[in-house]
Amino acid sequence: MRALRQTHLLVVAVPAGVGMALLCVPLILAEAGGEALRLPQLLALPLLCVFLVQAALAWTPNHARLLAGRGWARPWRQGAELLALALLLTGLRLLTDLWLRRLLLLPEISDWASFGRKLPFASLVQPLFLVVAVYAFALRLSARPQRALVAVVLFHQLIVLLQFGSRLDAGPLAAMLWMAGVQGLIMGLAYCRYGLVGPVTLAALSFGRHAIYLLLPAALGQTVA
């Protein structure tokens, strides 16, 4: 716990965590439900974000970099690898969306305002909670990077189990857990290889698939016209 009290890390953790939380304020105000839920979320999210960023910086310092390696060629190569992973993850999530819509009635992002509100949460806060923080705590407890990576995979599967466990039959649920594990593995590997920029980039680009859903009806309408 002594590592969490390093004041020089707070110089990064506080503005990063508070900044993430502030970007999510429009989403909380619009979709948090009743007023009784909004204030606790508005107060708790900055504290959680700062704490988790501080934990990531303190317990996984090598993963706090933007991109590993030096020289002009290697960053370009890593950028190409990261883009390929983003396309793979986006394709997997597109397939998951199409499949789930046949089984469940899921909430949709219906307009660009909703897309803009959810983008900061999906691309910054979710990777922090689901990948960076899980990896940091697991690495702190186990001291094994492989176990920390497994923890990220299992946590992604746990989220799916809690969200869909009572709504899907055993077969579809098993398939969903497998896909969630693959997604968690991709995100975890991206964090191990590329640092914080890895899962953030993957999350942002894969969330961009919702822009396709918003553009497609308009394009089809123009084609028909």
C-alpha positions in Angstrom: 0.0 0.0 0.0 3.0 2.3 0.4 3.3 2.5 -3.3 -0.2 4.1 -3.5 1.0 7.0 -1.4 3.6 8.1 -3.8 2.8 11.8 -4.2 4.6 12.2 -7.5 2.2 9.8 -9.1 -0.8 11.9 -7.9 0.4 14.6 -10.2 -0.7 12.3 -13.0 -3.5 10.4 -11.3 -5.6 13.3 -10.1 -5.9 15.3 -13.3 -6.3 12.0 -15.3 -9.0 10.6 -13.0 -10.9 13.8 -12.6 -10.7 14.5 -16.3 -12.2 11.1 -17.1 -15.0 11.7 -14.6 -15.8 15.2 -15.9 -16.1 13.8 -19.5 -18.7 11.4 -18.2 -20.9 14.1 -16.4 -23.2 14.5 -19.5 -23.9 10.8 -19.5 -24.6 10.6 -15.8 -27.0 13.6 -16.0 -28.8 12.2 -19.0 -29.0 8.5 -18.2 -28.3 7.9 -14.4 -32.0 7.6 -13.6 -33.5 9.6 -10.7 -31.8 12.5 -9.0 -31.1 10.4 -6.0 -28.7 8.3 -8.1 -27.0 11.2 -10.0 -25.3 12.9 -7.0 -23.6 9.7 -5.6 -22.4 8.8 -9.1 -21.1 12.3 -9.7 -19.2 12.3 -6.4 -18.0 8.7 -6.5 -16.7 8.5 -10.1 -13.8 11.0 -9.7 -12.6 9.3 -6.5 -12.7 5.9 -8.1 -11.0 7.0 -11.3 -8.2 8.8 -9.4 -7.7 5.8 -7.1 -7.6 3.3 -10.0 -5.2 5.4 -12.1 -3.0 5.8 -9.0 -3.1 2.0 -8.5 -2.2 1.3 -12.1 0.8 3.8 -12.0 2.0 2.4 -8.6 1.6 -1.3 -9.2 2.2 -1.6 -13.0 4.7 1.2 -13.7 6.0 -0.4 -16.9 2.4 -0.3 -18.4 2.0 3.4 -17.8 3.9 4.3 -20.9 2.2 5.3 -24.2 4.1 3.1 -26.6 7.0 0.8 -25.9 10.2 0.9 -27.9 12.3 3.6 -29.4 13.2 4.6 -32.9 11.0 5.7 -35.9 10.3 2.2 -37.3 9.0 0.4 -34.2 6.2 2.8 -33.2 4.9 2.6 -36.8 4.9 -1.2 -36.6 3.2 -1.1 -33.2 0.6 1.3 -34.5 -0.1 -1.1 -37.3 -0.4 -4.0 -34.9 -2.7 -2.0 -32.6 -4.9 -1.1 -35.6 -5.1 -4.8 -36.6 -6.1 -5.7 -33.1 -8.7 -2.9 -33.1 -10.2 -4.2 -36.4 -10.3 -7.8 -35.0 -12.0 -6.6 -31.8 -14.5 -4.4 -33.7 -15.3 -7.3 -36.0 -15.9 -9.6 -33.0 -18.2 -7.1 -31.4 -20.1 -6.5 -34.6 -20.8 -10.2 -34.8 -21.7 -10.3 -31.1 -24.2 -7.4 -31.6 -25.9 -9.1 -34.6 -26.2 -12.3 -32.7 -27.4 -10.8 -29.5 -30.1 -8.8 -31.3 -31.7 -12.1 -32.4 -31.9 -13.3 -28.8 -32.5 -10.2 -26.7 -34.0 -6.7 -26.9 -31.0 -4.5 -26.3 -30.9 -0.8 -25.8 -29.6 1.0 -28.9 -27.7 4.2 -29.4 -30.3 6.1 -31.3 -28.6 9.5 -32.1 -25.3 11.3 -32.3 -25.9 13.1 -29.0 -26.2 9.7 -27.2 -23.1 8.5 -29.0 -21.1 11.5 -27.9 -22.2 11.1 -24.3 -21.2 7.5 -24.1 -17.9 7.7 -26.0 -15.8 9.0 -23.1 -17.2 6.3 -20.7 -16.7 3.5 -23.2 -13.2 4.5 -24.4 -11.7 5.7 -21.1 -13.6 4.6 -18.0 -14.5 1.1 -19.0 -10.9 0.2 -20.0 -9.7 1.6 -16.7 -12.2 -0.4 -14.7 -12.3 -3.7 -16.8 -8.6 -3.9 -17.8 -6.1 -1.6 -16.2 -7.4 -1.8 -12.7 -8.1 -5.5 -12.8 -4.6 -6.2 -14.1 -3.0 -3.9 -11.5 -4.8 -5.5 -8.5 -4.2 -9.0 -9.8 -0.5 -8.3 -10.4 -0.2 -6.8 -6.9 -1.8 -9.9 -5.3 -0.1 -12.6 -7.5 3.1 -10.9 -8.7 2.6 -12.9 -12.0 1.8 -11.1 -15.2 0.2 -14.3 -16.6 -2.2 -14.5 -13.7 -3.0 -10.8 -14.0 -3.9 -11.4 -17.7 -6.1 -14.4 -16.7 -7.8 -12.2 -14.2 -8.7 -9.7 -17.0 -10.2 -12.5 -19.1 -12.2 -13.9 -16.1 -13.5 -10.4 -15.1 -14.8 -9.8 -18.6 -16.6 -13.2 -18.4 -18.0 -12.3 -15.0 -19.5 -9.1 -16.3 -21.3 -11.1 -19.1 -22.4 -13.7 -16.6 -23.9 -11.0 -14.3 -25.5 -9.2 -17.2 -26.9 -12.0 -19.2 -26.8 -15.1 -16.9 -30.5 -15.0 -16.2 -31.6 -13.9 -19.7 -29.9 -16.5 -21.9 -30.1 -20.3 -22.2 -27.0 -22.4 -21.4 -25.8 -22.7 -25.0 -26.0 -19.0 -26.0 -24.6 -18.0 -22.6 -21.6 -20.3 -23.1 -20.9 -18.8 -26.5 -21.2 -15.3 -24.9 -18.7 -16.2 -22.2 -16.3 -17.5 -24.8 -16.5 -14.3 -26.8 -16.2 -12.2 -23.7 -13.0 -14.2 -22.8 -11.5 -13.5 -26.3 -12.3 -9.8 -26.0 -10.8 -9.7 -22.5 -7.7 -11.5 -23.8 -7.3 -9.0 -26.7 -7.6 -6.1 -24.3 -5.3 -7.5 -21.8 -2.6 -8.3 -24.3 -2.9 -4.8 -25.8 -2.3 -3.4 -22.3 0.7 -5.6 -21.7 2.3 -4.7 -25.1 1.3 -1.1 -25.7 0.6 0.3 -22.2 -2.4 2.4 -21.4 -2.9 3.5 -25.0 -3.6 -0.1 -26.0 -6.9 -0.8 -24.3 -8.0 2.9 -24.7 -7.5 2.7 -28.5 -9.2 -0.6 -28.8 -12.2 0.5 -26.8 -12.6 3.8 -28.7 -12.3 2.2 -32.1 -14.6 -0.7 -31.3 -17.2 1.7 -29.8 -17.0 3.5 -33.1 -19.0 0.6 -34.6 -22.1 2.4 -33.3 -21.4 5.2 -35.7 -21.8 2.6 -38.5 -25.3 1.8 -37.0 -26.2 5.5 -37.0 -24.9 6.1 -40.6 -26.3 3.0 -42.2 -30.0 3.9 -42.1 -29.3 7.3 -43.5 -27.2 5.8 -46.3 -29.8 3.3 -47.1 -32.5 6.0 -47.1 -30.4 8.1 -49.5 -29.9 5.1 -51.8 -33.6 4.3 -51.9 -34.5 7.9 -52.6 
